[in-house]
Amino acid sequence: MAPARPLRSTPRPEPAAEIQPRRRPFDVHPDDETFGRLRAGEAHLRLMATSDLHGNLLGYDYLSDRPAPGAGLAALAPVMARLRAGPGATLLFDNGDVLQGTPLGEAGTGGPGPMPVAEAFRALGYDAATLGNHDFDFGLAAVRRFAAQAGPAVVLGNLVQADGTSVLPPVALLEREIADGAGVRHPLRVGVLGLTTPGVARWNAHHFPGGLSVTGMAAAARRRVPALRAAGAEVVVVLAHAGIDPAATAPGAENAALAVAEVEGVDALVAGHTHLAFPGPDHAAARAVDPAAGRLNGRPATMPGAGGRALGVIELALVRDGGRWRVDGGHGRLVRPGAASGEAAGDRALSARLAPAQSAALARIRRPVGESRVALHTHFAALGRAPAVQVVAEAQRLWLAEAVAGTEWAGLPVLSAAAPFRAGGRAGPAHFTDIPAGPLQARHLDDLYPFPNALRALVLTGADLRRWLARSAAAFARLAPGARDAPLLAPGVRAYTLDMIAGVTAEIDLAAPPEDPARLRRVLRHGREVAPEARFLLATNSHRLAAGAAPAEAVVPLPRPVTNRETLDALAARGPLDPPSAAAFAFAPMPGTTAILATAPGARAHLADIAPFAPEDLGTDAEGFLRLRLHL
């Protein structure tokens, strides 16, 4: 490789002198089937990307304790190798949310020691990466250890600490060589900008007592991209941990991929966060969205879903112009592991390299932790009948009641808010919690509470409770009296927003509009309506609190930090789990009206739990969900 040219400083918003090139050769293949036969001064650059791996390195389902072939980084490794062996030159990126999600992925996040995710990134030769919101679930020290161990440049350009210092370098400048169609090798500089979800500053605020300052993604790109160009970048790639939403136009929008793609100077974009895939049927064609060609606002783009089920690929045509490369077209696509080729079986070398860490992860999930007297499932979470959610709420309630004993809050009734984490939705009919009664292992508690959220306590009034539960009431579709077989839930509702408050029952009028305060008819405690001025102590989690569920002045200090998952561990250690069976929701009677609940086929074993609805089994739909007719 030829010696790198030195960078010169320039009076731009981001000084070019801060952008140091990272040099590494890569394999070059002059033939290019994608863009036709290359000529002198033409080249093909292939960008490969993962996103939202959520610790899925080896294609293993740690909740059910069995292999899950065809997914995970090990299944994508042979795909990467195949594409690297094909025409064109390649670069490999990750778009965040890689640490949280599995015991293997989270190993090393709690303290010193090797991190399996970082080891996998080194083994597969990643060139650059950014961070997603869940990567911050373990605090700033964890992400910095990951960045130090991973090998590639880990960049983050829209998040800084309160004192103005960067959490990580905002950009990277990769120096490579690439051959044109005549076989002549030329230097190539690729600038990489990383952008994370703005909400991380709120959702993980408890990890940053000094605070964080976040810039909207598009605004950050408008600042950073010109600096990369001034530093010599001929190709600019943006790794944006954001979904694709045409309505996301506000400065701090969560899913601002389209706004970022519109920024002048961006050549290619990797999106993520929503666990959807692009290009493909997850996103309909629109003015700025071209799912056939894989372009957003005319820029080549990809979004590879979640869990390592697909590899995002962006193909770029390069031409030399005035002694520099420029992008002359491109498109995005997805590549999935091929079962026939054996790719879905995974990369044996990576599996062997991670085998010690995998053994430790399996030993952890198989640790006995107690037993449950009842099946813990989320099949009927939409009906407020979910033992898996009720046991989480009970664990939080008991811990909090003991924590405030002897304090000024000891006399207040303790309630507890919880929501289902695994209850269908986009992830399909297999994405439900269904733990049989009997012995429990640590993996079962991981299923009940998969996130490292912190327990939070609030003092709320009866009026506050109504406002809290009104959000849950709005999740249901509006049903006309006498309607037959309408969907119970409103379109697009995500189960984890469906809060249930153990200790009270929300009585909901499904005939009322979702935005009508009268839809939540009553909030009942022990059969009596809760007075607006009544005061309660409520257990919840840090994520829900950060989302603005309650005013900051209502927060009650706890004697020590504790995660919601730790309260489950404590409850399981007390004795067999047997959560209260009271329903969190009650629907105003609607004689002659029926609604359809989509749930898992495994719900058939628990229909007695919803006997008051006289459920009728209508079979499974095209996606595999069980359709139950409910009589309201």
HELIX and SHEET records of a PDB file:
HELIX    1   1 ALA A   16  GLU A   18  5                                   3    
HELIX    2   2 LEU A   73  ALA A   85  1                                  13    
HELIX    3   3 PRO A  103  GLU A  106  1                                   4    
HELIX    4   4 PRO A  116  LEU A  124  1                                   9    
HELIX    5   5 ASN A  133  PHE A  138  5                                   6    
HELIX    6   6 LEU A  140  ALA A  150  1                                  11    
HELIX    7   7 VAL A  200  TRP A  203  1                                   4    
HELIX    8   8 ALA A  205  HIS A  207  5                                   3    
HELIX    9   9 MET A  217  ALA A  230  1                                  14    
HELIX   10  10 ALA A  257  ALA A  261  1                                   5    
HELIX   11  11 GLU A  343  ALA A  345  5                                   3    
HELIX   12  12 ARG A  348  ARG A  353  1                                   6    
HELIX   13  13 ALA A  355  ILE A  365  1                                  11    
HELIX   14  14 ALA A  381  LEU A  383  5                                   3    
HELIX   15  15 PRO A  387  ALA A  403  1                                  17    
HELIX   16  16 GLY A  425  ALA A  427  5                                   3    
HELIX   17  17 ALA A  442  LEU A  448  1                                   7    
HELIX   18  18 GLY A  462  ALA A  473  1                                  12    
HELIX   19  19 ALA A  495  THR A  497  5                                   3    
HELIX   20  20 PRO A  517  ARG A  519  5                                   3    
HELIX   21  21 SER A  542  ALA A  546  1                                   5    
HELIX   22  22 ALA A  552  ALA A  554  5                                   3    
HELIX   23  23 ASN A  564  ARG A  574  1                                  11    
HELIX   24  24 PRO A  601  PHE A  613  5                                  13    
SHEET    1   A 7 PRO A  21  ARG A  23  0                                        
SHEET    2   A 7 VAL A 171  ALA A 179  1                                        
SHEET    3   A 7 ARG A 185  LEU A 195 -1                                        
SHEET    4   A 7 VAL A 235  ALA A 240  1                                        
SHEET    5   A 7 ALA A 268  VAL A 270  1                                        
SHEET    6   A 7 ARG A 299  PRO A 304  1                                        
SHEET    7   A 7 ALA A 277  PHE A 278 -1                                        
SHEET    1   B 8 PRO A  21  ARG A  23  0                                        
SHEET    2   B 8 VAL A 171  ALA A 179  1                                        
SHEET    3   B 8 ARG A 185  LEU A 195 -1                                        
SHEET    4   B 8 VAL A 235  ALA A 240  1                                        
SHEET    5   B 8 ALA A 268  VAL A 270  1                                        
SHEET    6   B 8 ARG A 299  PRO A 304  1                                        
SHEET    7   B 8 ARG A 295  LEU A 296 -1                                        
SHEET    8   B 8 VAL A 289  ASP A 290 -1                                        
SHEET    1   C 6 ALA A 153  VAL A 154  0                                        
SHEET    2   C 6 ALA A 128  ALA A 129  1                                        
SHEET    3   C 6 ALA A  89  ASP A  94  1                                        
SHEET    4   C 6 GLU A  42  THR A  50  1                                        
SHEET    5   C 6 LEU A 311  ASP A 321 -1                                        
SHEET    6   C 6 ARG A 324  VAL A 335 -1                                        
SHEET    1   D 2 TYR A  60  ASP A  61  0                                        
SHEET    2   D 2 ARG A  66  PRO A  67 -1                                        
SHEET    1   E 2 LEU A 159  GLN A 161  0                                        
SHEET    2   E 2 LEU A 212  VAL A 214 -1                                        
SHEET    1   F 2 PRO A 368  SER A 372  0                                        
SHEET    2   F 2 GLY A 438  GLN A 441 -1                                        
SHEET    1   G 2 LEU A 376  HIS A 377  0                                        
SHEET    2   G 2 ASP A 434  ILE A 435 -1                                        
SHEET    1   H 5 MET A 500  ALA A 502  0                                        
SHEET    2   H 5 VAL A 414  ALA A 418 -1                                        
SHEET    3   H 5 ARG A 535  ASN A 541  1                                        
SHEET    4   H 5 LEU A 455  THR A 461 -1                                        
SHEET    5   H 5 VAL A 555  VAL A 556 -1                                        
SHEET    1   I 4 ALA A 486  PRO A 487  0                                        
SHEET    2   I 4 THR A 594  THR A 599  1                                        
SHEET    3   I 4 LEU A 626  HIS A 631 -1                                        
SHEET    4   I 4 GLU A 616  THR A 620 -1                                        
SHEET    1   J 4 ARG A 528  GLU A 529  0                                        
SHEET    2   J 4 LEU A 520  ARG A 525 -1                                        
SHEET    3   J 4 THR A 505  ILE A 508 -1                                        
SHEET    4   J 4 PHE A 585  PHE A 587  1                                        
END                                                                             
